[in-house]
Amino acid sequence: MDISLPGEDGRSARYALAGQPVQPVIGARFTRIAYAAAHVVADPLAMTDPWSRPMVDWDRTMAFRHHLWRLGFRIAEAMDTSQRGMGFDWTNAQELIRRSIAEARTVDGADLASGAGTDHLAPAAAKTLDDVITAYEEQFGFIEGLGGKVIMMASRALAATAKGPDDYVHVYDRILGQASGKVILHWLGDMFDPALKGYWGSSDFEAALDTVIAIIERHADKVAGIKISLLDAGKEIALRTRLPDGVVMFTGDDFNYPELIAGDEKRHSHALLGIFDAIAPVANAALAKLAERNRAGYDALMAPTVPLSRKIFEAPTEYYKAGIVFMAWLNGHQDHFAMVGGMQSARSIRHYADIFRLADQAGLLADPDLAVARMRSLCAVAGV
């Protein structure tokens, strides 16, 4: 089977599919905690103003969460993968969280943690640290009021308001001190969100690391773990090495996740990854191999997913969501390639063609006939 796809020079060339779809291991038990940050499925027929009034297909959105649970993943809900702060606002996030928590209760063993941030507070409207604290308290209160677990997302409002590390310490001390359950922290780099540059009060990594470690050590009884998304394995390992006992590392490194999850002789990272949304069947099979202590089998499955992930998360990294939803469309999890805010337009047809090739080579086109038909339709719209 082959297809005509645009190349780097803009000219089309025939591409012959070579991959074999990888079959997941249903019922596999992992030795790593594996959260998939899940996307939302837009409803293009209901959207009359796509840029400012997002509409969600709740049935398909919940069905995708069942797909991830079936493959053994936990779900990180209402994170940046769902376009939080990029077309998907707190009002919609509340409905998503409410529905997902209720849905998780219908599935044996399902696990879900939801993002609490300050995105209903515009950064320019935050005049004081108390404004940021109040915004965090509202979102924590909503999630915990539903009996949910919280992921404390990085705050644009805090980044805009804080004058230095002490201000971050003040806010995190207040919020963690009153949290009712254990919290996962989230250190998101400015490659994912430019508004978070200098988070923790410094652009110097070592200084920022000292700040976050001090916060975690003071609240080790309230911090389940921390996700770091800096796309730098060395920085993740530096943080991982300093975590107190009982606090785990969740890799958010969509460039270097296989070796970070596998770990070294001393420590390993668990995972909270956006790329797991797109590579769930292969990641499932690989994690099953790792649980069997079959490192070679794990590496053989994971290695081909890395070029795909690096393409999806290439700069501008904040637009990676388009590649995630594109993969869901290719694999039949939704009937259209439309996104909240029209974000599918954030990437080019050549970018999508590259994702198609790499997904095939990684064994991630579950139904090659369907994927080819859909890719041809997208190429036709683009004039290929």
N, C-alpha and C positions, 0 to 999 in steps of 0.2 A: 504494500500500500504506500502511495506517495502523494505529495501535495506540493504545489508551487507556493513558495514563501519568499518574502523580500529579504535580502541580505544587507550587510553593512553598507554596500555601495549603492543601495537603493534599487538594484535590479533583482528580478525574481529568479529563483533557481529551484529545481526539483529537490525535494527532501524525501528520502525513503525512510519510513518508520522502521526502527530496529529494536525497540524495547519490548520487553514482555511484562505485562502488568503484574506487579507484586501482589500476592494474596496476603491479607492480614491474618493474624492468629487470634481468632475470637476466643475470649476467655483467658488470654495470657495474663500472667501475673508479673508485674514489673518490679525491679529492685530500685527503681528511681521514681520519685514523685514527678509526674508529667502533666503539667497544665498546658492546655492549648488555648491561646487567646483567640476567641471565635469572632467571626465577622457577622454582620447582619445582612439579611436579604431585603433589598429595596422592593417596593411595589410600584413599578413604572406606570401601571395603568391608573393608579390612584393619585399619582403626583401631578398636580397642575402647576406647581411652582417648584421645580426640583431643587433649585439652589437654596431656597430659604424655608421650604416646608417639606421636610423629608417624610416619606410614608414608608412603613415597613410591612413586609409580608410576614406576619407573625407565624403563620403555619409553617412556612419554609424555614424561617429562622429557628424555630423550635426543632424542626425535623433535623436540621444540621447539628444541633446540640445532641440529639439522640444518636446520630451517626458517630460523633466523637465519643460519647459515653460507651457505645457498643464496642468501640475499639480500645477501651480501657483508659481513656484520657479523662483527667479532671478538666474543668472549664474555668478559665479566667474570663469573667463576664464584664461587659461594658468597659473594656480597655481601649487603648488607641486603635487596636485592630478593628473595632466596631465603629471607628471614625469619631470617637469622643474628641470634641474640640475641633473637628474638621467636618462639620456638617451634621453631626449627631449630637444634640444638646442634652442637658440634664433631664429635661422633661421626658424625652424619649428614652433616655437611659433608665429612668425610674421604672417605666413600663417594662423595659427589657429585663431589668433585674427582678422585678416582681414576678413576671411570667416565668423566668428561668428558675428562680428559687422554687416556685410552685411545681414546675415541671420536674426538677431534680428529685422532689419527694415521691414521684411516681416511679422512679427507677432504682432498683436495688443497687446499692453501692455507689450511686452517683455522687460526685463531689463537685462543689462549685464555690468559687470566691469571687466577689464583685468589687469593682473599682470605685473607691470614694476619693473624690478630688474637690476642686473648687471651681469647676468650669462654668457654673451658673453665675459666678462673680467675675465680671470683666476685669482683666489686670489693671486697666486704667481707673476702675472704680474702687479698687482696694487702696484705701488711704492709710490704714494702720494694720498692724499685725493682728489686732483683735478682729478686723474684718475678715482676714484669712482664716483665723481660728473659727469664727462663727460659720463660715462657709463649709469648712471641713466638718464641723459638728453636725450641720444639717444633713450632709450626705452619709456620715457615719450613722447618725440616728435613724435614717431611713433604712439602711441595709441591716443594721443590727436589730431594728424593730421588726423586721421580717424574719429574724432568726438566721440571717446570713453571715458569712465570713467576709472580712474586709481586706482588700488590697489598697494600701494608702498610696495613691498616685501622686507623682510630682505635681506641683502647683505652679502654673504660670503667674498667678497673682502673688504668690510668695516670692518667686524669683524677681518680680517687678518691685516688690515692696521692701524686701530684706536689705539691710545695709551691710550685713556681714554674717559670719558663722553663728554668732550668738543669737541672731534673730531666728535662724533655722532651729537652733537648739530650743529656744523658747516655744516655738510653735509645735514642734514634734513632742517636747516634754508634755505640753498641755494635752494634746490629742491622745498620745499613747497612754498617758497617765489615767485617762478616763475611759479608754476603750473597754468594752465589756468582755471581749474575747481576744485571742491572739491575732495579730495583724501581720500581713506580708508587706514590707516596704518596697518601694519601686524607685530605683535610680535610673532615670531615663536621660540619655545623652542628647546634646543639642543637634546631633545629626538626625534624630527622630523628630525633634521639636526645637527649632532655633530659639524660641522664647525661653528655653530652659538653660541657656548658656550661663555658666558660672553657678550652677546649683550647688547647694551646701555652702554658699558664700565665698567661693574661690574658683578660679579657672585652673588652678594648680591641682593636679590629681592627688598628690600626697596630702596636701592640706585638706581637701575635701574628704579624703579617706579618713583622716584623723577625726574629722567632725562627725561623720556618720557612724564610725565605730564607737565613739564616745556616747552617742545617742543610744545605740543598740545595747551597749554594756549597761547603761543605766536602766534600760527597760527590757532586759533579756527575758523577763517573765511574761512580757506582752508581745514580743516579736517572734513570730514563727520562723521567719526567714526574710531574705531580701533578694529582690530581682535586680540585676544590674544589666543595663542595655547600653554599653559603650562601644560594642564591636571591636573589643581589644581583649584578647584572651589573657594577656599578662596582667592587665588591670583587674580582671575578674579574679584571677588566682591570688593576687595581692590582697584583695578584700576577703576572699574565701579563707585564706590562711589565718586571718586575724579574727574571724568570727568566734564568739564565745560558744562553749558547748551548749547544745540544744537549739542553736539558731542555724538554719541551713541556708545554703546558697542556691538560688534559682537562676540558672543562666537565662539571660535574655539576648545572648549573642547569636544572632542569626547568621553570622559568618563562620563561627568556630565551635558550634554546639557539639559536634560528635565527640571531639577529644575532651571537652569540658565535662560532658555527661559521663563519659567513660572514666575520667579521673586519672589520678596518679597513685603512687604507693600510699599516699597519706590521706588524700581527700578527693571527693568528686562533687560535681554540681548536680542538683536536681534541675528541673526545667520548667520555665514558664515562657513559652515561645509563640510568636505569631506564625512562624513558618510551620508549626505543627498543624495548623488549620489546613494548609495546602498539601502537606506530605504525610498526613495521618496514617494511611495504610502501610507505607514503608517504615515510618517511625515505629509503628506498632510492631511490625515484624522484627525490626532491628532491636528494639527494647526487649522483646521476647528472647532473642539470641543472647543479649547481654545478661539477662536473668539466668540463662543456662551456662553462663561463664564462657560463652563462645564469642570471644572478642573478634576473631577473624570474620565470623559470620555477621556480627554487628557492623564492623567496618565496611564489609563488602556491600551491605545494604545502605548504610548511611552515606558513604563517600559520594555516590552519584547525586545525592540530593544537595550537596554543598554548592556546586556551580549554579544550580537552579535557585537556591536561596540567595546567593550573592547577586544574581541577576534581579530577582524580585526586589531585593533590598538595596539595589544600587542607588547612588545619589541621583536626584534628591530623595533620600531615604524615606522621608515622611509620606511619599506617595506609594509605598509598598503595598498599601491596601488594595490597589488596583490589580496587582498581580495575584493576590490572594483570592479575590472574587473571580478573576478570570479563570483560575484553576477550578473553582467550584462550578462555574458554568461549563467548562470543558468536560467535567466529570459528571454532569447531570444532576447536581444538587440544586440547581435553579434553572429556570427556563429562559433566562435572558441575561445579558451582560449590561446591566444598568446598576448604578450605585447611587447612594445618597449624595446629593450635591453634584451629580454628574461626574464624579471623580474618575470614572473610567477613561475620561479624556485626558487625564494627567500623564498618561504614558503613550508612546507612539506605537504604530503597527509593527515596526521593526522590533521594538521591545517585546511585544506580545509574541511575535514569531520566534524570538530567541527563547522565551519561556516555553513555548510549545515544543521546540526541539529538545530542550533540556529536560522537560517533564517526561517526554517519551524515553529518553536515555536513562532516566531514573526509575522507569517502570511505574510511572504515576498517571498514565492515561488508562483509566479503568476500562473504558470501552473505546478502543481506537477508532472504530467506525463513527461513533457519535462525535468524538473529539475532532476528527478530520472534517466532518460535515459542518460543525460549528466554526472551526477555524476558517474554512473556505468562505463561510458567510461573512465573517468579520473582514477577511481580506477583500471580499467583493465590495463591501461598504467603503473600504479604504482605497478602492480603485486598483487593487492588485489583481 
